[in-house]
Amino acid sequence: MNRLEKIAAMAREKGVDAILVTADSTLHYATSFRVEGFVLVTKEGQGWCYTDSRYIEAATEAVTPLGYQVVMPEGSYPTFSTPQELIDKCGIKTLGFEDLLMPVHDYNAYKAALSAELVPIGNGFEVLRECKDELEIASIVAAQRIAESALHEIVKMIKPGAYEDELAAELEYLMRKKGGEGLAFSTIFLSGARTSMPHGKPMHKAIEAGDFVTIDFGARKNGYCSDMTRTFAVGFATDEMKKVYNTVLGAQLAAIDALAVGKAGCEVDKVARDFIAAAGYGDYFRHGLGHSLGLDVHENPRASMTYKGAFKEGNVITMEPGIYIPGFGGVRIEDMLYLGPDGKRDLTEFPKELMIL
């Protein structure tokens, strides 16, 4: 079943005549193309992609083979009233919309402009996007190889006197140079005691001997994200640094071993959390174990204390335990795991034993 067929099936499941797709990530999911405009799919499986003159040629090339008709409305630009012609043509009475993603302003404008009843579809697209197909996995892996290739070059530059922000900028440049379309998210590049901040921002701070350096980053390829974290020691590592690092690594390996189709996210999270607590660092693991990713860097399902949903075949999930001790520093190690038809596969190839640079 292709994506057009999946959206039509969702329309039937939600009891609506058609679904209006407007959010950036779901438009890309529906069409495999970053289009500006909207997509409308009927429950019978007819699909239209409305865009403007800037994108009409590229959109026609990209989405026509998927079964969509590409339309440039009169006046060149789609407006809130543009879907009305399809509503009239197809006799659409109920129109599903992305209530979790559509701005209130846009909802009010569509409601005023269209004769069809707008019906919320909730997390419909979120559920559709949980299980990745082969093309999606290939894009995530391609993004990850770009990120890893850049990191192999950056580790050679990490030394006392180098600056966090300058190395972060170099890492981002290398990912673009190696074929990345952009960043999956803002790069985290921290050193020393600042590594105790899970989502800290790089500063113009010089790296010193004896520092931890934590790098959390990702590239995009074909719209899809990668996400990885590695922590290094510079010059030397104290016994306490090694203990913290090996505790995080042990927790990650235990969680990866526990990860499986049918396991609840909270079950896998507990494995890592219990491992860290047993080592005496339970108060310093302050976030969930992992999340899915794809067109967005944070998607469902998740591995966290509160996520009770079970993992399914096709999920990609990060495993990223961490220990963060204010005044001392922190360690996070993150891989992406794919739950495929042949079992789980670690999509991250960069080494994760402690490297002292």
Secondary structure, DSSP 8 states (H G I E B T S, - for coil): --HHHHHHHHHHHHT-SEEEE-SHHHHHHHHSS--SSEEEEETTS-EEEE--TTTHHHHHHHHGGGTEEEE--TTSS--TTTTHHHHHHHT--EEEE-TTTS-HHHHHHHHHH-SSEEEE-TTHHHHHTTS--HHHHHHHHHHHHHHHHHHHHHGGG--TT-BHHHHHHHHHHHHHHTT--SBSS--EEEEGGGGG-TT----S-B--TT-EEEEEE-BEETTEE--EEEEEESS---HHHHHHHHHHHHHHHHHHHH--TT-BHHHHHHHHHHHHHHTT-GGG--S-SEEE-SSSSSEEEEESSS---B--TT-EEEE--EEEETTTEEEE-BEEEEEETTEEEE---S--S--B-
